[in-house]
Amino acid sequence: MAQSAKLGLLFLLCGSAALPQRLISARAGTVNYSRGASFIDGQRVILFRNKLLVLKNGQTLQTRVGRIELLLGEGVFLRMGDGSSIRMDENRYADTRVAVETGFALIEVARIAKDARLHITCGDRTTELKAPGHYRFDADPCGLRVYRGELSVDNDGGILKAKVGQFFSLAGSPTMTRFDPKETDPVKTWADQRSSQRIQREKHLEEQRSLQAKRRSFMQ
């Protein structure tokens, strides 16, 4: 009986280690979720259980009718709805660079490594995301909304700070107006649901780790 318990615990420990290893092997631009019709350089996105699908540098991801979610880092998620596209300029976690080309992209930064850099380009301006938050980048006309957190906007060599409830128009000289960060739409609602599901999964995994630690202590 004791031997069976040890084997069962070993199985649980091995299973819980698989996800971190998968994340370690991933690169920025890994497709984490897809529903509907999305394409990478014209090729239909198809996900397989045991195979990562990662955007290469220079590739374009386009959604026609559907939803898609990319990992831009461990704890960084880019989500798009219908009629949007982004280009992956650099898929290294240490210096991730993405250009929003059409439609809009919602980006959630749950956490970001201290030595990681994340740049989002819209038009001819580049924004660096350094802190946790929720952001929206629109392509036409170029602009960004800050739902939570803050970020830095490159302004002809200078840096502007964008905070919660601020909308920055990035077409021409940056201008700032206010908006209600509680406003929503179907894609934003879906993105918020994905975020809530992620939080619940992480909470569940943490509870499992705590339980496994207690079992190890009991068996010693």
Steps between C-alpha positions, in 0.01 A plus 500: 500500500781738597684413178186579295466834676862584419450410134185708484678799651790459256249505214347822631840663538607405148174624355527836675856543369394459138339843466803704619723301263259579214515869586879494520518357148253753360582826327304823476224464243390152606133447408327411825136497385317523168134493401365576154706597196852633562800490269879528520633639172186371330518149651207392720585475870457141623602407853625154602509377858872413517643751253564870555401745227729802519514809282841549342659842462333688216187285491152653508206361697155595372154427638203504264211373710605369838715546810866428560741528794879518487757465776746789485679384812431305818207703629449717188204439267396664173139445390325594175151476354356525150684685225826571683864426425841532663856444379759323715819704466700327777391186685765484772358531852791728592407755231153431358381733223155495340337737248122548496408533132119488474207489739606494864681288757431465872807429711498369855823519697441285809871510583818570311854386571736771622743442214230468228404779259167525320447753218178558306516703178197680359563707190838665541496509880619236745369445851679305773296306754687472829235438764198272551181629342238476225547698178335541160682602181294617201654508153281741303540764617788401729418539865514323836280470805618420851242294692741418781869571564722754327742508208759712320439650156791605278444861387778606259774406743301601809286277720134553586328311782152355443288407803161341578208658314721679248468464123805601296457581133827394336424647157718807453589674827373291793190646664335374818131485588306320772276194461304275736721193571182305584375524140490168321417316177471130404876453450583680826242285682657184356851620590389571858351150520829349379682701766263379774539139386879536510486636855281208609735246338802654668321500835410132451861410410627683808256306718621175341865593567416575862320165534791313342745669737288387797488144362878492458545620856257236628673218312852585622 
